[in-house]
Amino acid sequence: MYGVIKKIKKIMFHRVTYLLVAFLLQIALIFGVLWGFQSYFVAFYALSILLSIVVVVWVINKHIHPEFKLIWVIPILLFPIFGGLFYLLIAQNRISRNARRKMGHLMEISNEVLPGNQEIISTLDNQNRNAANQIRYIKEYGLYPPYINTTSQYLASGERKFEKLLEKMRAAEKFIFLEYFIIAEGKLWNDILEVLTQKAAEGLDVRVIYDDVGCMMTLPKRYYQKLEALGIKTCVFNPVIPIISSLHNNRDHRKIAVIDGKHAFTGGINIGDEYINEYEKYGHWKDSAIMIEGEGVWSFTVMFLSLWDYLRDEVEDFLPFRYSFTADQIENLQKAPGILQPFSDSPMDGETVGENVYLNLITKAKKTIYITTPYLIFDYGMLTAITSAAKSGVDVRIITPHIPDKWYVHKVTRSYYGILIDSGAKIYEYTPGFIHSKTFLVDEEYGVVGTINMDYRSLYLHFECGVWMYKTESLNDMKADFLKTLDKCHQINFQEVTGASWPRVLGRSVLRLFAPWM
């Protein structure tokens, strides 16, 4: 009985409960105000209709994705008294001019300290114009340049990633930078925190960025104070305030670790015990990451520092954090084949870099497209590109989870199976559990490992990052891991899709309508 009471008290006094109550009170207040206008019903109704018409015209003419327009035009027209008002309150991407100005200034500083590496693009122009064009786009709109003299190591599981990360952290001599969407208390975080605390005590520059929404259920309130007390500098990305606002849509979904400017990690793996299968949350957790070593790490260092300075509202000199490789190290790194290009995607620049990187890979594919993704929520352009590739004879294979982390998102994912299979694509579900890996492998020549889900939030609303690769050795490891994972998957056939009951099909169709909100 005591345990039950303790759990109830924990829920009652949890930060999420306070926020939920605050949001509900604000909604009740809005409806109360509207109800108070009932004595002026005719005038109020006319004004509401006029507002909704203006908002609909505005939405239709905005330079935003058509699916976002549809998902708001329909409810506004269905509920004209409230629809326009609610759109103005919660639907707009209200990144302030000051925030954009600050980030723009930091991007200018980043651009100044990053190498152009134009000679890499020029050389590739004569060898593979398609690859050169993709690099040129990422450099222009994703900011970060291509690199040679950089090795990459594909890490096919959370267990392997954190084994490597802890190894490099323990050997750190100057600084450790961690940036994660989710940090969860548990065995894994305890091991990492022990190293961070020790290194901070030794005088290293140790910094952590975590996302407030991502960690709302996994870290105590004001956890940053505990870290600061341990000597670990900490920033919380976009802290949630108890006010209804679209600002909460923009999250830091990146997973970055940089050690001494010499090694960097990214990929789909957050810091939590489920990511190393220390405990079973949604069956066996399959994920992946990539570790790079060499000159390309500088891009991840700059990537982290630019967001850090944005959050701290400060400008620091980035150059002291650049690692100086010795002549012998450079000679060894030069033996690594291929080209590697870290990149980031930000909702502040109006450019959907992550989506366009994926689209470039799909449309340029000649033989194979292998994709792993936890969510399969396409917009029309992405769906058309993939189905067109499959119809053209490209071997398109996509692995999704069998056990979902969000049932409603999984139903939307399954709603796309029919059209994909009908076009010739092959869909597989990872039967042991949940696959959280976000990877693209095209023609065994191109690959991306990163944080970018195939859903609207990752492609349009979140801060994301990844590593684009051309003819690197790690692509062979990606292929081997993909084929090995296929052995643990169930291939979805067309009869399974068409055999679903009509209520299930209807439910998926309705949920798919709301896909841009997921």
PyMOL commands that set and color helices and strands:
alter all, ss='L'
color gray80, all
select helices_A, chain A and resi 2-12+15-61+66-78+80-91+97-113+118-125+129-141+158-170+187-201+223-229+246-249+273-276+297-312+319-321+327-333+353-364+380-391+407-415+417-423+456-461+474-486+494-498+502-513+515-517
alter helices_A, ss='H'
color red, helices_A
select strands_A, chain A and resi 150-155+175-180+205-211+233-237+256-259+263-267+284-286+289-294+339-345+368-372+395-401+426-430+433-435+439-442+446-450+464-470+489-492
alter strands_A, ss='S'
color yellow, strands_A
deselect
rebuild
show_as cartoon
